[in-house]
Amino acid sequence: MTIEPRSHAPGLLHTSVHGSGQTTKEPLVNHDDQDAASGPDHRDLNHDLQIFATDPMVGSGLPLWLPNGAMIRDELERLAQDIAQADGCQGVHSPVLAKRSLFERSGHWGKFSEDMFPPMRVGGDDLVLRPANCPHHALIYAAARHSYRELPIRFNELAAMFRAERSGVLAGLGRVRQINLDDTHVFCRFDQVADEVARALRSALHAQEILGLRVDYVRLSRRDASPAFLGDTEQWQHAEQALREAAHAVELANHGLELVEVDGEAAFYGPKLDLQVRDEQRHDDTIATVQLDFNQPERFGLTYDAADGSRRPVLMIHRGTVGSMERVVAALLERYRGRLPLWLAPVQVCVMPVGPAQDRAARELVDELIAAGLRPRLEVDGSLGARIRASRHRRDSVMAVLGAAEVDRHQVQVTDIDSGFDGPITRDQFLEALAQSYRTRTTTVHWPEPQLA
């Protein structure tokens, strides 16, 4: 088993998770800046942080999430679930396998089979690892009859899907063969599309704001003349205009963003709005997406009972807020250079007694931190200087030192490199500041004034 080193494989992120597999264009990249000093690569940072490992017996593009990585991923999954619940989504679960006929019906097999793993013959059936979650969610919708009064219906799942990526393009967490995606599918009437797309776009922008990932622009990804895209021209024009209106309703300029329209970057079943970010290696890519799909509801015969008693076709919206766990963790590691915000940090507090006389007080503090739901680490072995250096090397979020004076005064000597805070505060203040930052998912801890002697 190895901690994967940096390679010269292509950049950080995939193209759109739901997309057609076409090459991502970079309309806003200034190529004169390509030679500028770039930030750290998440694969290099992984040597110190122990986020993931790879093993030849598992295979390329199939990272093993180590305990530190699992803690980060757990926090991201909780964020995704909180946003989904706030938006009125219902949780569902679906299998990663299905008969090939499901993906023939959805259109994925015809358009995407070269990027899918080959079928497994079991009991006379050809079973396939899914390349997307939407066909399963379409069948969940189809499992019951729906009235216009019920719509919109939003199904959310943190689900795994699979891409048979070539080994030469696999790169750390940025390009993998199993993608774990925060995925929501909305089933709605056409008159609800603009509101639902705007809701999804606001939630995606909100998620990136919490994560501290700067969105550089929003891309309206349209089709071109290629036969790869399904549906007629009029459908596409209506869908593109609906996305355009929703983007304007969100008032992107107030977020410091512009809407850039690009041909040929749509999913094969419909246009999409992509939140585009530029990573530390100056690559533009998609961090979250909102897509309108009129093709799959038609293929699966998805309808609702209209007010006049007729059965009318429903529309599907694909939406992501946090995005795929792999790409987001890679982006976060590079954005923060490995020193993650406290709420995401695997080790939130490194507690260090100056000497054996303070061990008991340090252990009591660790117990209080655990009781508050935080993730502390107790370091007692070696000189204090060596322990501090090791904590910095691991990029622990906060260091807390207890000497004789701090124990006597019921204080903690706090060092927070991100905020620049360095000073003594009471233990109660320490616990409250950490708990508040964790609870509210702030990018920096708001510390009280130091309690100087």
N, C-alpha and C positions, 0 to 999 in steps of 0.2 A: 504494500500500500504506500502511496506517495502523496505528498502535498504538491499539487500540480504546479510546475514552474511556468513562467511566462514563455509564450511561444510567439512566432511571427504570424500566427493565424489572423484572419480579419477581425475587425473591431468588436466593440463591447456587446452590442445588442442585436437581436434578430430584426428582420423586417417584421411587418405586422403579423401578429400571431394568427389572425384569421385570414391573412391575405392570400394572394395568388401565387406567392413564391417568386415574384419578380424582384429584380434588383432595386434597392432603395436609392432614390435620387437624392442629391444634396444641393437643393436650390439656393441655400443661403450660406454655404461654406465659403469662406475666403481662403482660397488655396495658397495665397501668399503667406498665410499664417501656419501652414502645415508643418514648417520646419521649426516653429517656435517650441520652446521647452514645454513638454507635456507633463501632466501630472502622473502619479503612480498608477500602475496597472494593478487591478484587483488580484491577479495571480501572484504578483510579487508580494503584496500585502498579506496574502494568505499564508506565507511562510511563517510570519510572526503571529498571526491571529488565529490560525487553526480553524478555519470556517468549514472547509470541505477537503476531501481527499479523493484521489482516483486510484483504481486498481485494475491491472490488465485482466484479471479474472472477471471483473464486472463489465469492463469495456469502456471505450472512449465515449465522451459525451454523456456519461451516466455518473455524475458526482455523488459521492457519499457525504451526507450532511453530518458533520461532527457536532458534538454537544454545543459548542459556541455558535455554529451556524444554525442549529436547530432552535436555539433561543431567539436569535434574530428573526428567523422565519416564523416562529410562534407569535411574536409581537406583530409582525406584518399581517399575519392571518387574522389576528384579533382586530386590527385596524380595519381590514377589509370587511370583516363581519359587522363591525360597528357602523360603518358607512352604509352597508347594504341594508341593515335593519332600519337605520334612520330614513332610508329612501323607500321603505315599505316593501322590501324584497322578501320573498319566502325562500327558505333554504330547501334544497333538494340534494339527493345523492344518486349517482348513476354509475354503472360499471364502465371500466376502461375498454372493455371488449364489446364487439357487436358483430353480427353477420355482415359479410361484405355487401349484401343486398341493401343494408341501411345506408351505406355510403354511396352505393350506386343511385339510390333514390335521392339522396341529398345533393348529388352532383360532385361530391368530393372525389369519388373514385375516378370519374371521367376526366376531371381537371387536375387531379392532385396525386394520382396513384404512384407516380415515380418518387414522390416524397413520403410515401407511406411504407410501413413495414409490410412484408409479404404476408398473405393469409396463412393461418394455421388450420390444417385440416383436422377436425375433431368430430367424430361421430357422424360423418357425412356433411358437416357444415364447414364453410370457410369463415373462420373468425379472424377479425382484424383489430389491431390496436388503433384506437381512434386518433385521427389527426386534429379533431376539433370536438367540442362538447355540444354544439348546437343541435345536431340530429337527435341526440338523446333528449335534450330539453324540448324539442319539438314533439317528441312522442309523449313526454310527460304532460304537455299541454293537451295533446290529443286524447289523453286517457279519460277526460271528462268533457261534457258539453258546457259551453260558456255563453252567458248572456252579455249584451253590450254594457249592462250595469256593472259587471265584474271587472271590466277592463279599465285601466291596464293591469295585467298580471305580470309580475316580475319574479323570475326564478334565478336564484344565486347558488353557485357551487364553487368551492375551491377544488378544482379538478385537475387531474393529470391527463395530458394528451401527448402524442408521440409523433416525432418527425424523423425520418430515416436520413438524417444529415450525413454528408460525406465526411469521412474522418479528417480530411485535410482542412475543413472549415471549422471544426470543433475547437472551442477556446474557453477553458475555465467554466465559469457560470454563464458567460455571455452567449455561448452557442452550444446548445445541449440537445440531446435526443428525447429526453422526457421533460416536458414543460408543465409546471404546476401553476395554474392560472386562476386568479380571482375573476370569475366569469359570470356575467349576468345576462339573461335574455329576457327582453320585455316583449309582451304580446299586446298589441294595442290597435285601436281604430286609426284610420288615416288622420282624422281631425285631432288626434292626441299626439301625433308624431313630434311636432315642433316642441311641445312642452316636455315630452319625455327625453328628447335629445338634449334640450337645454338643461334639464335636471341632471342627466348623465354627465354632461360636459362640466357643469358646476361641481359635481361630486369628484370628478377626476382631477380638476384643478385644485380642489380642496385637499385631496389626498396628497398631491405633489407638494402643496404648501406645507402640510404637516411633515412630510418627509424631508423638506428642505431641498428638494430637487427643482432646479429652475427649468421651467418650460420655456423654450426659445421662441416657438411659434406654433400655431395650430394650422395643420394642413388639411384642406379639403381634397381628398384623394378621389379623382374622377376616373372614369374609364376612357380608353382611347378606341381606335378603330379595330383593335385586335379581336379575333373571334373567341378569345379566351373568356370573355365576359358574357354572362347569361342575361336574357331578358331583352325587351325591345327598347328602342331609343326613347320613346315617350315616357316609359316607366323610369328610366334613368334620369331624364331631365327633371321630372317631378321630384324624384328622390334627392337629387343634388340640390334643387332649390329649397327643399324642406330642411336639409342640413345647413345650407347657407343662411336661411332665416333663423334657425336655432342658434347658430354661432353669433349672429348679430344681436340676438336677444340677450345673450350672456354679456354683451358689451366687452369684448376682448380687450379693447383699448384701455379699459380701466384696470386690467391685469397686466398692462404693459406688453400686450401680445397683438400680433397681426394675423389675419387669415390669408394663407397662401394656397392658391389653387394649382394642383399639379395633375396632369393627365397621365393615365396608365398605372396609377398606384392604388386603384380601387381593389377591393376584394372581388372575386369572380362573380359574386351574387349581388353586389350593390356597392354604392359609394360609402365613404367613411370620413369622419373627422379624426385626425391623428394628433396627439400631443407630442411634439417633436422636441427632443433634447439633444444637446451636443456634449459628448463625453470628453474626458480628459485627453483623448487622442484625436480630438477634432472630428469625430465621426458624428453625423446626424442620424438619429434613429427614433423609433416610436416607443414611448414609455406607457401610453394608454390610448385607447381607441374607442370610438362610438361609431357603429356601422348600421346602416339601414338595409334591410333584406326583405325584398318582396318575392324572391325566387323560392326560398325553402318553404315558406308557408303554402305557396302554390303547389310545390312538389309533394308536400305531405297532406294537402287538402285541409289546412287549418282554417277554421271558420269560427264565427260567433253568431248568436241569434240577435238580429237587429231589432229595433223598436217596432218595425212594421211586420215582424214575424218571419222575414226572409233570413236566409243564411248568407253571410257576407264574409269575404276573405279577411283574415287578420294580417297585420304586418308584424314583422319581427325586428327588434333592435338589439344588436350585440353591443354590450358595453363593458368596459373594464375601468376600474378606478385605481387600485394599487398596481395591477398588472401581474406579470409572471414573477414568481418568487425569485427565480434565478437571475433574471435581468435586473430586478430592482436591488437585490443584495449586491450585485456587481457594481451597479451605479452608485449605491450608497457608500460602499467601501472606497470608491475612487473620489466621490464628492467630498467625503470627510477625511480622506487620507488615512482611513483605518480607525480614526478616533470618533466613533459613532455618538450621536446624542444619547443622553443618559437612558431614555426609555427604551432604546434599542440595544444598548451595550450589553454584551454577554456578562461582563463583570462591571457592575455599576459603581461599586465602592471597594477599594482595597484598604483594609484596616490594618494598621501596623503599630504595635506597641514599641516604644523605644527600647525597653528591656523587659526581662522576665517579671519584674515587679508590676508591670502594667498588663501582663497577659490576661489576668482575670477580667479587668475592666474592658479590654479589647474583645474578649469572648462575649461579654454581656452586651456590648454594643452590636456585635454581629448578630446575636440573638434578637435584639430589638429591630434591626434592619430586616431580618428574615420575617419577623412577625408583621412588619409593615408591607410585606410583599415584594421587597427589593432583593437584589442579587449581589450580596457582598462576598468578598474573598478575604480570608484572614491569612496574613503573612507574618510568621514569627521566627523563621530560620534565617540565619545570616546577619550581617551587619545592617543597620538601618539604611545606610547609603546604598548597599547592594540591593536591598529590597525596593527602594525607591526607583533605582535604575531599572530593575526588572518590571516594575509596574508601568513605568513610562514606555518601556519596550513593548509591553503587551497592549499599550494604549488603553489602559483602564480609564474609565470616565472620571472618577474622583479618587483622590488619595486622602485618607484620614489617619493622622498620626496621634497617638496618645502617649504623652510623657507624664512625668510626675506632676507637673504643674497643671496639665489638662485634667488629670484624674482628680486632683484636689479641688479644682474649680468646676468640675462637672462640665468640661468643655472638650472640644475636638479641634485639632489643628488641621484645617482643610486646605487642600491644593486642588484647584480645578483649572487645568491648562486652557480649556476652551474659553472660559469666561475671564481668565486672568485673575480669578479670586485666590487669595492666599492669606489666610489668617485664622484666628481662633473664634469659634462661636459656641454657644451652648449646645449640649447634646439634643435638647428639645428643638432648637432652631435647625440643627443639622438634619434631624429626622423629618421635620416638617417641610424643609426646602426640597429635600430629595423626593418625598412622597408627593408633593405638589407637582414637581416637574414630571415625575413618572405618570401621575394620574392625568395630567393635561397634555402630555406628549410635546413638551416644549423642546426646542433645539438647544437651548442653554438653560442652566439652573439659575434661578434668581435668588442670590444669597443675601442675607441681612448684613448690616454693618458689622465688621469684626468687633469682638468683645475684648479690646486690649486691656491689659492689666494697668 
